[in-house]
């Protein structure tokens, strides 16, 4: 065991559920800040920008993977869980970063990718080497479909389509067998049925916690228990490979083996595509000791049509409210929500849920943030969203870097789809939208890198950048600062009950939060409509305006009498207000 770095710990031990009043900031290291000019972000870059996060006021960093990796999926294909990839730095630098973050009162949560490894991980190399390897059973090996010749189309053990296009099974000549990969062929799925594999994962997690990290964001963790390796309608792996019968058992075991008995202050959040409210309630019920919270996907699937993610359909506000309202209600008594508009897998929040035109960008980014942060749950800010960064507007397929996008384009076009339509969907939903470099300033490299960035900097960094915003009280950044401070200061934001109002309204997002005698009213016009009147219940007439995203000089005319203001509320485009009584 190496000497552990001296990390500054808070004087007062945190409450068990400290994360209820915390705000998490996600760093996608590749695109955050590059300290050595190779065009790829790194740990040195993050270290040099910690002041930005401290100034913003966030409590936790979720660090996307920085482990050793061949980078087939930008680090979500890990070849060594206990080392840092040289592209990002060294373990010593990681220790420095952790210590520096802790000194600022910021925790660091690691990305834990244990549904799969890289095909270059020693475990897989061993498993693949021979059918008798001691680690053979750590992955999913299967013979060809009966009556078929291995390696020929249709011989795959099931008809599952990988989440990155193409069959989810890869033929391997070495032992004449297929292995399962729900993602790329370079990301073979681990077999969690094997107890030795599980213990190896837990040992690795303990090693990171002993080093001082503050928890884990668990990548597609609901895929670790497979239901049944059988054909599914359309080859969708979800019904057979997600949320398997042993998921609760594995998570409870992980908790026992890794987290139990450690002091409070750790955070666990599980990424769970296609999880339901009912499943989430079980996963996050503190009495069951599985996870603190999960990332659900329903609200980011609302603009997907029957054809899936790339079949982009318009988003209706009433459906968004019905969805998020149901999650608020479902986890009100037991469990906890995580709150997010975007991350490294989603298009930019302001381009998707707001209006990124120059006229409405700032206001729609701040209105969306207001609504999100005032829900009950732990808010997650994806890097750059605190600046209102937008989608990338890529010109051609050559501008994309993401394996998911490139594979989809190739497969869809080969199957006869119109390349223009495919590109259009990629522009709207592609993950690279969120992966363009962080916009620190207006200089040619956006302050991200002195070299050639691995993916093009968004041309709008000249207008949208941190340097311009951090001292501007009307900026998206300043508004995020105020929202974070409000959560820290006002217990009703973290703990209050949630009640949705006007659920059918297609422009207004209105709700109340209440705790003891304290109540907040949040009202936002999530549209570019000019003047939308809000029918506010009479008891709000004397309420105090706590926060708004519109500087007073720019507000539409309101009644002069402050007492009347909340009662006769008219909201301008993308205007959001928080009242307290
Ligand atoms: C979910 C991650 O967030 C995504 O970026 C990755 O491609 C897949 N899991 C596979 O690890």
Boltz pocket constraint, residues with backbone or C-beta under 6 A from the ligand:
constraints:
  - pocket:
      binder: B
      contacts: [[A, 73], [A, 76], [A, 77], [A, 113], [A, 183], [A, 219], [A, 220], [A, 271], [A, 344], [A, 345]]
      max_distance: 6.0
